[in-house]
Amino acid sequence: MRKKIVAGNWKMNMNLNEGMALADGLNEYFKANPLSGKEVILCTPFIHLGMVGGLLTAPGLTFGAQNCNDHKSGAYTGEVSASMIRSTGAGSVILGHSERRTLYGENDELLESKTAEALRNGLRVIFCCGEVFAEREGNIHFDVVKRQLEKGLFGLSAEDFRRCVIAYEPVWAIGTGVTASPAQAQEMHSFIRGLVEKKYGKETAGDTTILYGGSCKASNAAELFANSDVDGGLIGGASLVKEEFCSIVNSL
C-alpha cells in the first residue's frame, strides 16, 4: 500500500530558535498522539536541518530540505548539495516547487538533474508539478502536468522512481486562499496516477504517494484527503502553526 504523508514546507520562515521550538512542540505532540503508520515530514530551511533533526524522536516524524543543487560539490557559492543535506540525517527534499520554477527559473531539465543527484545521495524526492491559472483557464493544465512529469521525473528507472513522491500543486491556489475543489484535486491526482501506470505499470502506480498542495488547511483537509487518489498534503503556511498543522495531520 502507498504511504500516507503530510509534509510541512516552512519556506523562508522562522529563525533557528523559532524553528527548533516548533519542531520540539510537534515532536512532543506526536509522541503523545502516535502517527500510526502515517509519516510527517518537516521540510525546513537549510540552517535548521542540523538542529531540528536532533529533536525528532516521535515515530514517523522525519525531516527534509526544500531544495538542493544539481552538482556534487564545487565553486557554487551559496548553494547546498544533496550530500550536505543527507549528512544532517535528513531523508527527503522538495524539488520543482512552483516558487523555484517561477522565481528562480528552474526548468524541467534542471529538475531532472537535481532529482538524479538527490536520489544518488539517498534522499527521497518530493517532486512538485502543477499549472498556473492561465493554463487551467486555457484548458491545458493536463498537458502542463504531463510535460513536467515526463521531462523532470519519468527518465528515472522504475527502481529510482519508486523512491519519489509526487506533489500536485495548482499554482493558482498557493498562498491565495483559493483551494482546488475536492473534485478538481481528485481529477488531477487520478490523471497523474494514470500517467505513472502508463510509464511504470499498475503496481508502481498503486504504490505511488501523490500529495495535494495549495491552500490546504485544517478546515478543508479532511474533504481533500477523502479522495481515493489523494494520499496526503504538502502544506505551506499552515505548517507554521502547530495546532493547525496537527489538525491537518489528524484529518489524514
C-alpha positions as CSV (number, residue, x, y, z in Angstrom):
1,M,0.0,0.0,0.0
2,R,1.1,3.5,-0.7
3,K,2.2,5.7,2.2
4,K,0.1,8.4,3.7
5,I,2.2,11.6,4.1
6,V,1.8,15.1,5.3
7,A,4.9,17.3,4.5
8,G,5.2,20.8,6.0
9,N,7.1,23.3,3.8
10,W,8.3,26.0,6.1
11,K,9.6,28.0,3.1
12,M,11.8,31.0,4.2
13,N,10.2,31.4,7.7
14,M,11.4,31.3,11.3
15,N,14.8,31.8,12.7
16,L,16.7,28.9,14.2
17,N,15.2,29.2,17.7
18,E,11.7,29.6,16.4
19,G,12.1,26.6,14.2
20,M,13.5,24.5,17.0
21,A,10.6,25.5,19.2
22,L,8.1,24.4,16.6
23,A,9.9,21.1,15.9
24,D,10.1,20.4,19.6
25,G,6.4,21.1,20.1
26,L,5.4,18.9,17.1
27,N,7.7,16.1,18.4
28,E,6.0,16.2,21.8
29,Y,2.6,16.2,20.2
30,F,3.3,13.2,18.0
31,K,4.9,11.3,20.8
32,A,1.6,11.7,22.8
33,N,-0.5,11.2,19.7
34,P,1.2,8.4,17.6
35,L,1.1,8.7,13.8
36,S,0.0,5.1,13.4
37,G,1.6,4.4,10.0
38,K,1.4,7.9,8.6
39,E,4.6,10.0,8.1
40,V,5.0,13.6,8.8
41,I,8.0,15.4,7.1
42,L,9.2,18.8,8.3
43,C,10.9,20.5,5.3
44,T,12.9,23.3,6.9
45,P,15.3,26.0,5.7
46,F,18.8,24.8,5.4
47,I,20.0,26.4,8.6
48,H,17.5,24.4,10.6
49,L,18.4,20.9,9.4
50,G,21.3,20.0,11.7
51,M,19.5,21.1,14.8
52,V,15.9,20.2,14.1
53,G,16.8,16.6,13.2
54,G,18.2,16.0,16.7
55,L,14.9,17.0,18.3
56,L,12.7,14.5,16.4
57,T,12.2,11.2,18.2
58,A,8.5,10.6,17.6
59,P,8.0,7.5,15.3
60,G,7.0,8.6,11.8
61,L,8.2,12.2,12.3
62,T,11.1,13.0,9.9
63,F,12.7,16.0,8.2
64,G,13.9,17.2,4.9
65,A,15.1,20.2,2.8
66,Q,13.3,22.4,0.4
67,N,15.8,22.4,-2.5
68,C,19.3,21.1,-3.4
69,N,21.9,21.9,-6.1
70,D,22.4,19.5,-9.0
71,H,26.1,19.3,-8.6
72,K,28.0,17.1,-6.3
73,S,30.3,19.9,-5.0
74,G,32.4,22.7,-6.2
75,A,32.5,26.5,-6.7
76,Y,28.8,27.2,-6.4
77,T,28.7,30.0,-3.8
78,G,25.6,30.0,-1.7
79,E,24.4,26.6,-2.8
80,V,23.8,23.4,-0.8
81,S,24.4,19.9,-2.2
82,A,22.3,16.8,-1.8
83,S,25.2,15.1,0.1
84,M,25.3,18.0,2.6
85,I,21.6,17.6,3.2
86,R,21.9,13.9,3.7
87,S,24.8,14.4,6.1
88,T,22.4,16.1,8.5
89,G,20.3,13.0,8.7
90,A,17.5,14.5,6.5
91,G,15.7,11.9,4.4
92,S,13.8,14.0,1.9
93,V,14.0,17.0,-0.4
94,I,11.3,19.0,-2.2
95,L,12.2,19.7,-5.8
96,G,10.3,21.6,-8.5
97,H,8.2,23.7,-6.2
98,S,6.3,26.4,-8.2
99,E,8.2,29.1,-6.4
100,R,11.5,27.7,-7.5
101,R,10.2,27.3,-11.1
102,T,8.7,30.8,-11.2
103,L,11.1,32.9,-9.1
104,Y,14.3,31.2,-9.9
105,G,13.7,30.0,-13.4
106,E,14.1,26.3,-12.7
107,N,13.2,24.3,-15.8
108,D,12.4,20.6,-16.5
109,E,16.0,19.8,-17.5
110,L,17.5,21.3,-14.3
111,L,15.0,19.5,-12.2
112,E,15.7,16.2,-13.9
113,S,19.4,16.7,-12.9
114,K,18.6,17.7,-9.4
115,T,16.3,14.7,-8.9
116,A,19.1,12.3,-10.1
117,E,21.6,13.9,-7.7
118,A,19.2,13.8,-4.8
119,L,18.5,10.1,-5.4
120,R,22.2,9.3,-5.8
121,N,22.7,10.6,-2.3
122,G,19.9,8.6,-0.7
123,L,17.3,11.3,-0.5
124,R,13.6,10.7,-1.2
125,V,12.4,13.3,-3.7
126,I,9.1,15.1,-3.3
127,F,8.6,16.2,-6.9
128,C,6.2,19.1,-7.4
129,C,4.1,19.7,-10.5
130,G,1.2,22.0,-11.3
131,E,-0.3,24.6,-13.5
132,V,-0.8,28.4,-13.3
133,F,-4.2,30.0,-13.5
134,A,-3.9,30.9,-17.2
135,E,-3.0,27.3,-18.1
136,R,-6.1,26.0,-16.3
137,E,-8.3,28.6,-17.9
138,G,-6.8,27.6,-21.2
139,N,-7.6,24.0,-20.6
140,I,-4.0,22.9,-20.9
141,H,-3.5,22.0,-17.3
142,F,-3.3,18.3,-18.0
143,D,-0.7,18.9,-20.8
144,V,1.4,21.1,-18.4
145,V,1.5,18.5,-15.6
146,K,2.2,15.7,-18.1
147,R,5.2,17.6,-19.5
148,Q,6.6,18.4,-16.1
149,L,6.4,14.7,-15.1
150,E,7.7,13.3,-18.3
151,K,10.6,15.6,-18.6
152,G,11.6,16.0,-15.0
153,L,10.8,12.6,-13.5
154,F,9.9,9.9,-16.0
155,G,13.5,9.5,-17.2
156,L,14.2,7.6,-14.0
157,S,14.4,3.8,-13.8
158,A,11.5,2.1,-12.1
159,E,13.6,1.4,-9.0
160,D,14.6,5.1,-8.6
161,F,11.1,6.3,-9.4
162,R,9.7,4.3,-6.5
163,R,11.8,6.4,-4.2
164,C,9.9,9.5,-5.2
165,V,6.7,11.2,-4.0
166,I,4.7,13.4,-6.4
167,A,3.1,16.6,-5.1
168,Y,0.4,18.3,-7.2
169,E,0.2,22.0,-6.5
170,P,-2.2,24.1,-8.6
171,V,-0.1,27.2,-8.6
172,W,-3.2,29.4,-8.6
173,A,-4.1,28.0,-5.2
174,I,-0.8,28.6,-3.4
175,G,-0.9,31.3,-0.8
176,T,-4.0,32.8,-2.4
177,G,-6.6,31.3,0.0
178,V,-8.2,29.6,-3.0
179,T,-8.2,25.9,-2.9
180,A,-8.8,23.4,-5.7
181,S,-12.2,21.7,-5.1
182,P,-12.0,18.1,-3.9
183,A,-13.3,17.1,-7.3
184,Q,-10.6,19.1,-9.1
185,A,-7.9,17.6,-6.8
186,Q,-9.1,14.1,-7.4
187,E,-9.4,14.6,-11.1
188,M,-5.7,15.7,-11.4
189,H,-4.4,13.1,-8.9
190,S,-6.2,10.3,-10.9
191,F,-4.7,11.7,-14.1
192,I,-1.2,11.7,-12.6
193,R,-1.6,8.1,-11.3
194,G,-2.7,7.1,-14.8
195,L,0.5,8.6,-16.3
196,V,2.6,6.7,-13.8
197,E,0.7,3.5,-14.7
198,K,1.4,4.0,-18.4
199,K,5.1,4.6,-17.7
200,Y,5.9,2.2,-14.8
201,G,3.0,-0.2,-14.6
202,K,-0.1,-0.7,-12.4
203,E,1.7,-1.9,-9.3
204,T,4.1,1.1,-9.1
205,A,1.2,3.5,-9.8
206,G,-0.8,1.9,-7.0
207,D,2.2,2.4,-4.6
208,T,3.0,6.0,-5.6
209,T,2.1,8.6,-3.0
210,I,0.6,11.7,-4.5
211,L,0.2,14.7,-2.3
212,Y,-2.0,17.8,-2.7
213,G,-0.5,21.2,-2.1
214,G,-2.4,24.5,-2.4
215,S,-4.0,26.4,0.5
216,C,-4.7,23.1,2.3
217,K,-5.7,23.9,5.9
218,A,-7.5,22.4,8.8
219,S,-10.9,23.4,7.6
220,N,-10.6,21.7,4.2
221,A,-8.1,18.9,4.7
222,A,-10.5,16.1,5.6
223,E,-12.6,16.7,2.4
224,L,-9.5,16.8,0.2
225,F,-7.9,13.7,1.8
226,A,-11.1,11.8,1.4
227,N,-10.4,11.4,-2.3
228,S,-9.2,8.0,-3.3
229,D,-6.1,9.3,-5.1
230,V,-5.1,12.0,-2.6
231,D,-2.6,10.5,-0.2
232,G,-1.8,13.5,1.9
233,G,-0.6,17.0,1.6
234,L,2.3,19.4,1.0
235,I,1.4,22.1,3.5
236,G,2.8,25.7,3.3
237,G,1.6,28.4,5.6
238,A,-0.5,26.1,7.8
239,S,2.6,24.1,8.7
240,L,4.0,27.1,10.7
241,V,1.2,26.8,13.3
242,K,1.4,23.8,15.5
243,E,-2.3,23.4,16.2
244,E,-3.3,24.0,12.6
245,F,-0.7,21.5,11.2
246,C,-1.6,18.8,13.8
247,S,-5.2,19.2,12.9
248,I,-4.4,18.6,9.2
249,V,-2.3,15.6,10.0
250,N,-5.2,14.2,12.1
251,S,-7.5,14.6,9.1
252,L,-5.5,12.1,7.1
